[in-house]
Amino acid sequence: MPTNRRPLHRFRRGLSHDQQLELWLGPGHRPSAFRDTEHARAVWAMHRDAIMSTWARNGRRPQGWWIFESGVRYPGYAVERSWLFERGLLGEEEARELAAWWREEFTKAQGPGFTLCLGPASFLYGAAARRELYREIDIPASLVRQWSKEYRRRSRTISDLQAVTTNEPRGEKSAAGL
């Protein structure tokens, strides 16, 4: 049934759906939506702000940014967020939100009996599960090291406090606890 509603377009006229996709996801297996690289660069420059506001979030960048602005080769989807974070290429708020999410996931992984499901009847436990989670969600190694030190220090402090409250020297067990 026909309608008189006009579609909402976030981009100015002149940017086709195929061109949007190519600037977002990169060239595909089909021929390019652009005449040549210079045409793609000109379209990117004209529509950059709209494309970035749509697809530059959660520590990810559109392929147009990687091709025309970054000056480096795309590191790959699996490590894109940590790569951008470690080089300070994320906005302040975006970096803060991403680090908060990573910290939340890191903290969950510290719980007793942490298990990670890899698929049907395939599980990892403990340290192996934590390492795999950190890899899957792309937590930068520098943050893992920092948070691990803080966690170990906090754990030692808690065990020291427990020893003081039970009047036990650290590392020794009472006769009742044997």
C-alpha positions, 0 to 999 in steps of 0.5 A: 500500500502506498504511503505519503511518508518520506523515508528518514535519511541521516545522510545528505543526498548523493550517498547511496545505500551501497556507498554508506555500507562501503564506508562503514564495513569496507569494500566487499566482494562486489565492485566498489560503489565509488568510481575510484579512490579519490571519489570515495575520499571526497564522499567520505570528507563530505559525509564524515560527521554523519557516518562517524556519529552513526558508526563510531561507538563502543570502541569501533570505527567505520572502515572509511575512518581506517582507510582515510584518516587513521594512517595505519592498517586496520588491526582487525575486529577482534582487537580494534577496541583495545588498539584504539584505547591503548593509543588514545584514539577514543573520545574521553566519554567513549573510553570511560564507558568502554573501560567501565564495561571491561572492568565490570566483566573483569570483576565478574570473572574474579568470582569463585568458580568462574566458568566460560561456555565455549559451546555445547558441552565445552567449558573453561574454568578458572584462570583459563576461562578468565584469559579467554574472556579477556581475549574475547572482549578485547580487554587491553593487556595493560588494564588486565595487569593493573586490575589483577595487581589491584585484585591481588592486593585487595585479596591480601588485605582482606585475608590480613583483616580476617586473620586479625579478627580471628587472632591468627597470624597470617598464613597459619591456621588455628587448631580448630580450623584444621 
